[in-house]
Amino acid sequence: MVMGRLLFRFLFLLGVIPSLLFAKSENLSFNFQDVPVRTVLQIIAEHQQLNLVVSDTVTGNLTLKLDNVPWYQALDLVLEIRGLGQKRQGNVLLIATLEELAAQQQSELQHQQEQERLRPLHSRHYAINYAKAREVASLLQGSGGNRLLSERGVVSVDERTNTLLVRDSEATLAELEALIVVLDVPVRQVVIESRMVTVRDNVDSELGIRWGIYGENGSGLLSGSIEGNDSLGSGVTPSIGDRLNVNMPAVSPNASSFAFQVAKLGDELILDLELSALEAEDKGEIIASPRLTTSNQYTAFIEQGEEIPYEESTSSGATSVAFKKAVLSLTVTPRITSDNKVVLDLLVTQDTRGRESSTGEVGINTQRISTQVLANDGETVVLGGIFQKQQLKTVTKVPVLGDIPYAGWLFRNTRDTSIKTELLIFVTPKIMFDSLPVAR
């Protein structure tokens, strides 16, 4: 009699409750009192139309009251309460204890490793076009858990032809080949244009700046002068002078000038900056205009100067000639961002000859600027702050009379001059765009 009542309640639970609980397609509600956990799991699986496999170790009852909760949250609560885990394979839901699932996963891993050891090995060679084969080989070999080759896989490098020689299973070789296709692409390149300018003290009173823009958009034309607009209308890019609409040049009519691009506004507008440097009056000098092309994240380096010889003693007591550099150098490492801007790591050094020690060794005066800046494509970055001060003493005298002891100063004129110069570096990165697929 008792068994009949329990059976009736169980059938009622399976047949009636589910139809009443699933008011929403993704949420469910129920109120269970001391119900077998396997029954609750079956209800959730039927709600999601999943095939259910439950381990024999899943036993016990539970009391649960949930109101309008997502089915996956209800499932997680049931599993957490009973210390169970799940494994989904397609439309089949497997429920077992955590220990059983861990043991099963370990067994599958061992089986896969055993199959891998039994698979035959094959050899392939891959000609690397753009990357260095040695670097790709290091990536494939990895270290620790980062190894991309199998346990039996080996890779060799032919430096002469920049070729990889790989021996591994067919499945691993297929994965490596797909990876090599992704890695072996040309790196984007950046043109680094720079100007190194020295200016003297008080040069700001004779250094003029003229700003201007020009552009073309549809039928609208824009330039800094009437001549510039006429040139744009005829399809000709206006000259630098015609693009300038705010004119503040140097006052001297004999001033020489140089111009460069400081910023790029959109795709068609260009902001021009012209510096009128009075080189004729020895107030400024362009000492170098290097132009370098380098790959993304690769360092470009240029230097100009001299190597100073000096004698040094060796451990045996003999002397040998060594050299020290006194150079002006620029080191640039560009990094292209995803939005086509350029991060520049810049290092500028200006080394000059210093004093000689009593042993004849030459000292080097060093000045450095090291910084990182973010620039738009075609935008000019200005670096300054490297100063150099020179003290000059000029003596003018009357021959013979100027050399008379004690009274010679009456026939001499002494002039002390202090010259202060500053080094300005103008750096303009320009991204090279081409039709080749490139790494970003």
C-alpha positions as CSV (number, residue, x, y, z in Angstrom):
1,M,0.0,0.0,0.0
2,V,2.8,2.4,0.9
3,M,4.7,1.5,-2.2
4,G,1.7,2.2,-4.3
5,R,1.3,5.7,-2.8
6,L,5.0,6.5,-3.4
7,L,4.8,5.3,-7.0
8,F,1.7,7.4,-7.6
9,R,3.5,10.5,-6.3
10,F,6.5,9.8,-8.4
11,L,4.4,9.4,-11.6
12,F,2.6,12.6,-10.7
13,L,5.9,14.4,-10.4
14,L,7.1,13.2,-13.8
15,G,3.9,13.7,-15.7
16,V,2.2,16.8,-14.2
17,I,4.9,19.0,-12.7
18,P,7.0,19.6,-15.8
19,S,4.0,20.9,-17.8
20,L,3.2,23.3,-15.1
21,L,6.7,24.6,-14.4
22,F,8.0,25.7,-17.7
23,A,6.2,28.9,-18.2
24,K,9.0,30.4,-20.2
25,S,11.1,28.7,-22.8
26,E,14.5,29.5,-21.1
27,N,13.5,29.9,-17.5
28,L,11.9,27.4,-15.1
29,S,10.4,27.3,-11.6
30,F,9.8,24.5,-9.2
31,N,9.4,23.5,-5.6
32,F,10.7,20.1,-4.7
33,Q,10.7,18.5,-1.3
34,D,13.1,15.5,-0.8
35,V,13.1,14.6,-4.5
36,P,15.8,12.3,-6.0
37,V,18.5,14.3,-7.7
38,R,18.4,12.1,-10.8
39,T,14.7,13.1,-11.2
40,V,15.5,16.8,-11.1
41,L,18.3,16.4,-13.7
42,Q,15.9,14.5,-16.0
43,I,13.4,17.4,-15.7
44,I,16.0,20.0,-16.7
45,A,17.3,17.8,-19.6
46,E,13.7,17.4,-21.0
47,H,13.2,21.1,-20.7
48,Q,16.2,21.7,-23.0
49,Q,15.5,18.6,-25.1
50,L,18.9,17.1,-24.2
51,N,19.9,13.5,-24.0
52,L,20.9,12.7,-20.5
53,V,23.5,10.2,-19.2
54,V,23.8,9.9,-15.4
55,S,26.5,7.9,-13.7
56,D,25.6,5.2,-11.2
57,T,27.5,7.2,-8.5
58,V,24.9,10.0,-8.7
59,T,22.5,9.3,-5.8
60,G,20.6,11.1,-3.0
61,N,17.7,13.4,-2.7
62,L,17.4,17.2,-2.4
63,T,15.0,19.9,-1.6
64,L,14.9,22.8,-4.0
65,K,12.7,25.9,-4.6
66,L,13.4,28.1,-7.6
67,D,11.3,30.7,-9.2
68,N,11.8,31.8,-12.8
69,V,15.6,31.1,-13.1
70,P,17.5,30.2,-16.2
71,W,17.8,26.5,-16.8
72,Y,21.6,26.5,-16.8
73,Q,21.7,28.3,-13.4
74,A,19.3,25.7,-12.0
75,L,21.6,22.9,-13.3
76,D,24.7,24.5,-11.9
77,L,23.0,24.8,-8.4
78,V,22.0,21.2,-8.4
79,L,25.5,20.0,-9.5
80,E,27.2,22.3,-6.9
81,I,25.0,21.0,-4.1
82,R,25.7,17.4,-4.8
83,G,29.4,17.8,-5.8
84,L,28.8,16.8,-9.4
85,G,30.1,17.9,-12.7
86,Q,28.9,17.9,-16.3
87,K,30.4,17.2,-19.7
88,R,28.6,18.3,-22.9
89,Q,29.1,16.4,-26.1
90,G,26.8,17.7,-28.8
91,N,23.2,17.0,-27.7
92,V,24.3,14.7,-24.9
93,L,24.7,15.8,-21.3
94,L,26.8,13.6,-19.1
95,I,26.5,14.0,-15.3
96,A,29.0,12.3,-12.9
97,T,31.0,13.1,-9.8
98,L,33.9,15.5,-10.2
99,E,36.3,12.6,-9.4
100,E,34.9,10.5,-12.2
101,L,35.1,13.3,-14.7
102,A,38.7,14.1,-13.8
103,A,39.7,10.4,-14.1
104,Q,37.9,10.2,-17.4
105,Q,39.7,13.3,-18.7
106,Q,43.1,11.9,-17.6
107,S,42.3,8.6,-19.3
108,E,41.4,10.3,-22.5
109,L,44.6,12.4,-22.4
110,Q,46.7,9.3,-21.9
111,H,44.9,7.6,-24.8
112,Q,45.6,10.5,-27.1
113,Q,49.3,10.6,-26.1
114,E,49.5,6.9,-26.8
115,Q,47.9,7.3,-30.2
116,E,50.3,10.2,-30.9
117,R,53.3,8.0,-30.1
118,L,52.0,5.4,-32.6
119,R,51.5,7.7,-35.5
120,P,54.1,7.7,-38.2
121,L,56.4,10.8,-38.6
122,H,56.7,12.8,-41.8
123,S,59.2,15.4,-43.0
124,R,58.3,18.8,-44.5
125,H,60.4,21.8,-45.5
126,Y,59.0,25.3,-45.4
127,A,60.8,28.2,-47.2
128,I,60.4,31.3,-45.1
129,N,60.1,34.4,-47.2
130,Y,59.9,37.4,-44.8
131,A,60.6,36.2,-41.3
132,K,63.9,34.8,-40.0
133,A,63.7,31.0,-40.0
134,R,65.7,30.8,-36.8
135,E,63.1,32.9,-35.0
136,V,60.3,30.8,-36.3
137,A,62.0,27.6,-35.2
138,S,62.5,29.0,-31.7
139,L,58.8,29.8,-31.6
140,L,57.9,26.2,-32.6
141,Q,60.2,24.6,-30.1
142,G,59.0,26.9,-27.3
143,S,59.8,26.1,-23.7
144,G,57.8,24.1,-21.2
145,G,54.1,24.0,-22.0
146,N,54.6,26.5,-24.9
147,R,56.0,23.8,-27.3
148,L,54.1,23.7,-30.5
149,L,55.8,20.5,-31.8
150,S,54.8,17.1,-30.5
151,E,57.1,15.2,-28.1
152,R,58.7,13.4,-31.0
153,G,58.8,16.4,-33.3
154,V,62.1,18.1,-34.3
155,V,62.9,21.2,-36.3
156,S,66.1,22.3,-38.1
157,V,67.1,25.5,-39.8
158,D,69.0,26.0,-43.1
159,E,70.5,29.4,-42.7
160,R,71.7,29.6,-46.2
161,T,68.2,29.3,-47.8
162,N,66.2,30.5,-44.7
163,T,64.3,27.2,-44.7
164,L,62.7,25.2,-41.9
165,L,63.0,21.4,-41.9
166,V,60.3,19.9,-39.7
167,R,59.7,16.2,-38.8
168,D,56.5,15.4,-37.0
169,S,53.1,13.7,-37.3
170,E,50.8,14.6,-40.1
171,A,48.2,16.3,-37.8
172,T,50.9,18.4,-36.2
173,L,52.5,19.4,-39.5
174,A,49.1,20.6,-40.7
175,E,48.7,22.9,-37.7
176,L,52.3,24.2,-38.1
177,E,51.8,24.9,-41.7
178,A,48.8,27.0,-41.0
179,L,50.7,28.9,-38.3
180,I,53.7,29.6,-40.6
181,V,51.3,31.1,-43.2
182,V,50.1,33.5,-40.5
183,L,53.6,34.4,-39.3
184,D,55.5,34.6,-42.6
185,V,54.2,38.0,-43.9
186,P,56.1,41.2,-44.6
187,V,56.3,43.7,-41.7
188,R,54.9,47.2,-42.3
189,Q,57.6,49.8,-42.9
190,V,58.0,53.4,-41.7
191,V,60.0,56.2,-43.4
192,I,61.7,58.4,-40.7
193,E,62.5,61.8,-42.0
194,S,64.5,64.1,-39.7
195,R,66.3,67.4,-39.7
196,M,68.9,68.4,-37.2
197,V,69.3,72.1,-36.7
198,T,71.5,74.1,-34.4
199,V,70.4,77.6,-33.5
200,R,72.3,80.3,-31.7
201,D,71.3,82.4,-28.7
202,N,68.7,85.2,-29.4
203,V,67.8,83.5,-32.7
204,D,64.1,83.7,-31.8
205,S,64.1,87.4,-32.7
206,E,65.1,86.6,-36.3
207,L,63.4,83.2,-36.7
208,G,60.1,83.5,-38.5
209,I,57.3,81.0,-38.7
210,R,54.7,80.9,-41.5
211,W,51.7,78.6,-41.1
212,G,49.3,77.5,-43.8
213,I,47.1,74.8,-45.2
214,Y,45.8,73.6,-48.5
215,G,43.2,71.1,-49.3
216,E,40.7,69.9,-51.8
217,N,37.3,68.3,-51.1
218,G,34.8,67.8,-53.9
219,S,34.3,71.2,-55.6
220,G,35.6,73.1,-52.6
221,L,39.2,74.5,-52.7
222,L,41.2,75.9,-49.8
223,S,44.7,77.5,-49.8
224,G,46.5,80.2,-48.0
225,S,46.6,82.7,-50.8
226,I,44.8,83.6,-54.1
227,E,47.7,82.1,-56.0
228,G,47.3,78.8,-54.1
229,N,43.6,78.7,-54.9
230,D,44.3,79.3,-58.6
231,S,46.8,76.5,-58.6
232,L,44.3,74.1,-57.0
233,G,41.6,75.1,-59.4
234,S,43.9,74.1,-62.3
235,G,44.7,70.8,-60.7
236,V,48.2,71.7,-59.6
237,T,49.4,71.5,-56.0
238,P,50.3,75.0,-54.9
239,S,53.9,75.9,-53.8
240,I,54.9,76.2,-50.2
241,G,54.7,80.0,-50.4
242,D,51.2,80.0,-51.9
243,R,50.0,77.6,-49.1
244,L,51.0,80.0,-46.3
245,N,48.3,82.4,-45.1
246,V,49.9,83.7,-41.9
247,N,53.2,85.3,-42.8
248,M,55.8,86.0,-40.1
249,P,59.1,85.6,-41.9
250,A,62.5,86.7,-40.8
251,V,63.1,90.4,-41.4
252,S,66.3,90.0,-43.4
253,P,65.7,89.7,-47.2
254,N,68.8,87.5,-47.5
255,A,67.5,84.8,-45.2
256,S,67.5,81.3,-46.5
257,S,64.7,79.0,-45.6
258,F,63.7,75.3,-45.4
259,A,60.2,73.9,-45.1
260,F,58.7,70.7,-43.8
261,Q,55.4,69.1,-42.9
262,V,54.3,69.3,-39.3
263,A,50.9,67.7,-39.2
264,K,48.5,66.0,-41.5
265,L,44.8,66.9,-41.2
266,G,42.7,64.0,-42.5
267,D,43.6,62.7,-45.9
268,E,43.9,65.9,-48.0
269,L,44.7,68.8,-45.7
270,I,48.3,69.5,-44.9
271,L,49.7,71.9,-42.4
272,D,53.0,73.4,-43.6
273,L,55.6,75.0,-41.4
274,E,58.4,77.1,-42.8
275,L,61.3,78.1,-40.7
276,S,63.4,81.0,-42.0
277,A,66.8,80.3,-40.6
278,L,69.3,83.1,-40.9
279,E,72.3,81.0,-41.9
280,A,73.7,83.9,-43.9
281,E,74.2,85.7,-40.5
282,D,75.5,82.6,-38.8
283,K,72.5,82.3,-36.5
284,G,71.4,78.8,-37.4
285,E,72.6,75.8,-39.4
286,I,71.0,72.6,-40.7
287,I,73.7,70.1,-39.8
288,A,72.0,66.9,-41.1
289,S,68.9,65.8,-42.9
290,P,68.9,61.9,-42.6
291,R,66.1,59.9,-44.1
292,L,65.7,56.3,-42.9
293,T,63.4,53.4,-43.8
294,T,62.9,50.7,-41.2
295,S,60.4,47.9,-40.4
296,N,57.8,48.1,-37.7
297,Q,59.4,47.6,-34.3
298,Y,62.9,47.6,-35.7
299,T,65.5,50.2,-34.7
300,A,66.9,52.7,-37.2
301,F,70.2,54.3,-36.3
302,I,72.3,57.1,-37.8
303,E,75.3,58.9,-36.6
304,Q,77.6,61.7,-37.8
305,G,80.9,62.8,-36.2
306,E,84.4,61.7,-35.7
307,E,86.5,59.1,-33.9
308,I,89.2,60.5,-31.7
309,P,92.4,58.5,-31.5
310,Y,94.4,58.2,-28.3
311,E,97.1,56.0,-26.8
312,E,96.4,53.5,-24.1
313,S,98.6,51.1,-22.2
314,T,98.1,47.4,-22.4
315,S,98.6,44.8,-19.7
316,S,102.1,44.0,-21.1
317,G,103.2,47.7,-20.7
318,A,103.1,48.5,-24.4
319,T,100.9,51.2,-25.9
320,S,98.2,50.9,-28.5
321,V,95.9,53.3,-30.3
322,A,92.2,53.3,-29.3
323,F,89.4,55.4,-30.5
324,K,86.5,57.2,-28.9
325,K,83.4,58.5,-30.8
326,A,82.4,62.1,-30.7
327,V,79.2,61.9,-32.8
328,L,75.7,63.2,-33.2
329,S,73.4,60.2,-33.3
330,L,69.7,59.6,-33.7
331,T,68.1,56.2,-32.8
332,V,64.4,55.6,-33.6
333,T,62.3,52.6,-33.0
334,P,58.8,53.0,-34.5
335,R,55.7,50.9,-33.6
336,I,52.6,51.2,-35.7
337,T,49.3,51.1,-33.8
338,S,46.1,49.5,-35.0
339,D,44.7,53.0,-35.9
340,N,47.7,53.9,-38.1
341,K,49.5,56.1,-35.6
342,V,53.2,55.7,-34.7
343,V,54.7,55.3,-31.3
344,L,58.3,56.5,-31.5
345,D,61.1,55.5,-29.1
346,L,63.7,58.3,-29.6
347,L,67.2,58.6,-28.4
348,V,69.4,61.6,-29.4
349,T,73.0,61.9,-28.3
350,Q,75.5,64.7,-29.0
351,D,79.0,63.8,-27.9
352,T,81.8,66.3,-28.3
353,R,85.5,66.2,-27.6
354,G,86.4,67.0,-24.0
355,R,89.5,67.7,-22.1
356,E,92.6,65.4,-22.2
357,S,93.8,63.8,-19.1
358,S,97.5,63.9,-18.0
359,T,97.8,60.4,-19.5
360,G,96.7,61.6,-22.8
361,E,93.2,60.0,-22.7
362,V,90.5,62.1,-24.3
363,G,87.3,62.9,-22.4
364,I,83.9,62.9,-24.1
365,N,81.2,65.4,-23.2
366,T,77.8,63.7,-23.6
367,Q,74.3,65.0,-23.9
368,R,71.3,62.8,-24.4
369,I,67.5,63.0,-24.9
370,S,65.5,59.8,-24.5
371,T,61.7,59.8,-24.9
372,Q,58.7,58.1,-26.3
373,V,56.0,60.0,-28.2
374,L,52.8,59.2,-30.1
375,A,52.5,60.8,-33.5
376,N,50.1,60.7,-36.4
377,D,51.2,59.5,-39.8
378,G,53.1,62.4,-41.3
379,E,53.2,64.5,-38.1
380,T,56.4,66.1,-37.1
381,V,57.8,65.7,-33.5
382,V,60.2,68.4,-32.3
383,L,62.9,67.6,-29.8
384,G,65.0,70.2,-28.1
385,G,66.9,71.1,-25.0
386,I,70.4,70.0,-25.9
387,F,72.4,73.1,-25.3
388,Q,76.1,73.8,-25.8
389,K,78.0,76.9,-24.5
390,Q,81.3,78.1,-25.8
391,Q,83.5,80.8,-24.3
392,L,85.7,82.6,-26.9
393,K,88.5,85.1,-26.1
394,T,89.7,87.3,-28.9
395,V,92.8,89.5,-28.5
396,T,93.7,92.4,-30.9
397,K,97.0,94.2,-30.4
398,V,99.5,96.5,-32.0
399,P,102.5,94.6,-33.3
400,V,105.5,94.8,-31.0
401,L,103.9,97.4,-28.7
402,G,101.3,94.9,-27.6
403,D,103.9,92.5,-26.3
404,I,105.8,95.1,-24.0
405,P,105.8,93.7,-20.4
406,Y,103.5,95.5,-18.0
407,A,102.6,98.2,-20.5
408,G,101.5,96.0,-23.4
409,W,97.9,96.1,-22.2
410,L,97.7,99.7,-23.3
411,F,98.1,98.5,-26.9
412,R,95.8,95.4,-26.7
413,N,92.1,94.9,-27.0
414,T,90.6,91.8,-25.4
415,R,87.0,90.6,-26.2
416,D,85.3,87.7,-24.4
417,T,82.3,86.1,-26.3
418,S,79.8,83.6,-25.0
419,I,78.0,81.5,-27.6
420,K,75.1,79.4,-26.7
421,T,73.6,77.0,-29.2
422,E,70.7,74.6,-29.0
423,L,70.2,71.4,-31.0
424,L,66.6,70.9,-32.4
425,I,65.6,67.6,-33.9
426,F,62.5,67.4,-36.2
427,V,61.3,63.8,-36.7
428,T,58.5,62.9,-39.1
429,P,57.3,59.3,-39.4
430,K,55.5,58.2,-42.5
431,I,53.8,54.8,-42.8
432,M,54.4,53.0,-46.1
433,F,51.3,51.5,-47.5
434,D,51.4,48.8,-50.3
435,S,49.3,46.0,-51.6
436,L,51.2,43.2,-49.9
437,P,49.5,41.5,-46.9
438,V,51.4,42.7,-43.8
439,A,51.6,41.8,-40.2
440,R,49.9,44.3,-37.8
